[in-house]
Amino acid sequence: MLAGWKRTPFWTYLILQLPDILLVGLILLFLYRWEVLPLAWAVGLLVAWAAKDLAFYPLVKDAFAPPRTGPESLIGARAVAHDRLAPEGLVRLGAELWRGEALHPDRPIAGGCSVVVRGRRGLTLVVEAEAPARTDEGAADRDGSPARPEPPG
């Protein structure tokens, strides 16, 4: 492997496109040599062909990325707390319900809150609230609902 070169999906895709680009370039070269195609057209068509390959990359890049499998693929995923996590409860990740545990047991997470998976313990996801909860006094009414701002006046 070349020093400093890292195999990424983009470079894999580009290397697989090189034979295609070289073949088109060779055909265009022969058409130019046989005076069927002007040089400007041959160069323009080759550039357009290469640009087409670059334009298609965003559509096919997932096919060249390493597969994300196994339990570690869940880390960093976004989920929703199905019920209150104080510190344990249920978390909805996609269409599945998982047992969840708050990363910080002293900070309960309300049901319906967006959470991020930070780790796992067996089949339990360790999650953290996506946005930190407000801790200032008066931020919630007695029933736990957020306080409404008073209208200016």
KAKA-V831461 format. One record per pair of residues at least 12 apart in sequence whose ideal C-beta (glycine too) atoms are under 8 Angstrom apart, sorted by the first residue. I is the first residue (numbers start at 0). J is the second residue. D is the distance in whole Angstrom. If there is no record, write none. Layout:
# KAKA-V831461
I;J;D, I;J;D
This chain:
# KAKA-V831461
8;60;5, 8;63;4, 8;64;5, 9;56;7, 9;60;7, 9;63;8, 11;63;5, 12;56;6, 12;59;7, 12;60;7, 12;63;5, 13;52;8, 16;52;5, 19;48;8, 19;52;7, 20;45;8, 20;48;6, 20;49;5, 20;52;7, 23;44;8, 23;45;6, 23;48;5, 24;45;5, 27;41;4, 27;44;6, 27;45;6, 28;41;7, 70;119;6, 73;92;7, 73;116;5, 73;119;6, 73;124;7, 74;116;6, 74;117;7, 74;118;6, 74;119;7, 75;115;7, 75;116;7, 76;92;6, 76;115;7, 76;116;5, 77;113;6, 77;114;7, 77;115;6, 77;116;8, 77;129;7, 78;90;5, 78;91;6, 78;92;4, 78;93;8, 78;97;8, 78;99;8, 78;113;8, 78;114;5, 78;115;8, 78;116;6, 78;124;7, 78;126;7, 79;91;5, 79;111;7, 79;112;7, 79;113;6, 79;114;7, 80;99;7, 80;108;5, 80;109;7, 80;110;5, 80;111;6, 80;112;5, 80;113;8, 80;114;5, 80;126;7, 81;96;6, 81;99;8, 81;110;6, 82;110;5, 83;107;6, 83;108;7, 83;109;6, 83;110;5, 84;99;6, 84;100;7, 84;101;5, 84;107;6, 84;108;4, 84;114;8, 84;126;7, 85;101;7, 85;107;4, 85;108;8, 86;100;6, 86;101;4, 86;104;4, 86;107;7, 87;99;7, 87;100;5, 87;101;8, 87;123;8, 88;108;8, 88;110;8, 90;114;6, 90;124;6, 90;126;6, 92;116;7, 92;124;7, 97;122;7, 97;123;7, 97;124;5, 98;122;6, 98;123;5, 98;124;7, 99;114;7, 99;123;7, 99;124;5, 99;125;8, 99;126;5, 100;120;7, 100;123;5, 100;124;7, 100;125;5, 100;126;7, 101;125;8, 101;126;7, 101;127;7, 101;128;8, 102;117;5, 102;118;8, 102;125;5, 102;126;6, 102;127;4, 103;127;7, 106;128;7, 106;132;7, 108;126;7, 108;128;5, 108;132;8, 109;132;8, 109;143;8, 112;128;6, 112;129;7, 113;128;7, 113;129;4, 113;130;7, 114;126;4, 114;127;6, 114;128;6, 114;129;6, 115;127;6, 115;129;6
